Amino acid sequence: MDIIAIKQIEKALGLTLPQYYVDLVTNYPTELLKSDAPDFALLDDPEVVIAENQAVRGKPFYGGSWPDNLLIIGTNGCGDFYVTKLVGEEFSTGFFDHEIPAFLPHSKSRSEFIAKLLQESNDASA
């Protein structure tokens, strides 16, 4: 993604993306490019980021409503979401498991997130 794509997401969703997310997707981790992450776990297409977030924001969501402070940054292709907070100083992610349904902690740093995505990709291809 580039800054134009970031502005496109911000305009479509009516929010400001956190700098740590902008830094991550505008400098997409090369180790993830060989995995399925760009199409799923760490979306690299602004149109898909917009669509995933518009599908849940301001609409009923599992008996409640989508938390305004969370941004979907990826999916696992099975109805679950990788999310990050819109406000904060440091990168972290959560995981929404639709079977529970609940938000769970996923990673506390960019490096942990990348490592987990690579492991999940390896597990899926094994």
N, C-alpha and C positions, 0 to 999 in steps of 0.2 A: 504494500500500500504506500501511497505517497500522501503529502499534506492535502492535496485536492480531495482525495478519497476520505481523509479524516474529516474535512470540512463538510463533505457530502453527508457523512454519518451524523455529525453534530446537527446539521440543519434538519435532516429528515426526522431525527429523534427529539430535537429541541433540547439538547443537553450539551455539556462540555465534557469531553473525554479526558480522563486523568492522564497526566504526562507520562507516567510509567507504561500505560497501555499504548499510547502514541509511539513512544520510543521502541516498544517491542514490535509492533506491527509495521513500522516504517523501516525498521532494521530487522526484518524477519530472520529468525534463527536459521542459519544455513543447514544445521543438522536436522531440522524438521522438514526441510524441503523435499527430502527423499522419502518421507513418510506420507501418510494420508492426512496429516495435521492441517495443511492449508485448506482442505475441503471439509474438515470436520472440527477437530479439537481446538485449533487456533485459526479461525476463519481468516482468509486472506482476500476475500471478495467483499467490498463494501456493501454491495446490493444484498448479499446474504446476511451480513451483520444487521443491516436495516430490517430485512424481512423477519429474521428470527426475533428481534426485539419488538417490532411492531405487532407480532403475533401474540405477545403476552402482555405488553404494557397497556394499562388502563382497561383491562378486560378481566372477567372472572378467571381465577387461577386456583384450581384445586381447593375450592371452598373459601378462598380469600381473594386477594389481589396480588399482583406481582410487586415485589418491593421496589420502590422508586430509586433506591440507592444501588441497585445491581444492574450490571450490563452483561448480556450474554456475549461471550467472546468465542464460543464454540459449542459443538454438540458431539455426542458419540454415535449419532445415527440411529439411536434406539429410543429417542424421546427424552434423553437426559441432557442437561446443559452444564457447560463450564462457564462460570461467572466471575466477575471481578467487581469490586466496589468502585463507585463513581467518585468517591471522596476518600482521600487518604494520601499518605506520603510514600508508602512502600507497596510494591507489588505483592499481591496474594490472590489466590483463587479459591473459589468454592465449587461444589459440584451439586447440582440438583438431581436427585434420584427420583424419578416419577413413580417408581413402584412403592416407595415408602409412604407418601411423598414428603421429602424433606431436603433442606439444604445442608450439606456436609462440608467440613473443611477439606480442601484438596492440597494446596501447597502454600508455603509461606514466603516463597521467593521465586524470582524468574528462573533461576537455575534449577530449583526443585521442580517447578512446573515443566520445564523442558525435559528434564530427566524422566519424570513420570509419564509424559506423553510418549517419549521414545520407548519406555518399558511397555506401556499399554499397546503401542503399535507392534512391538516385537511379540508380545503375548498373543495378539490377535492373528498374527501371521504364522504363528507356530502350530 
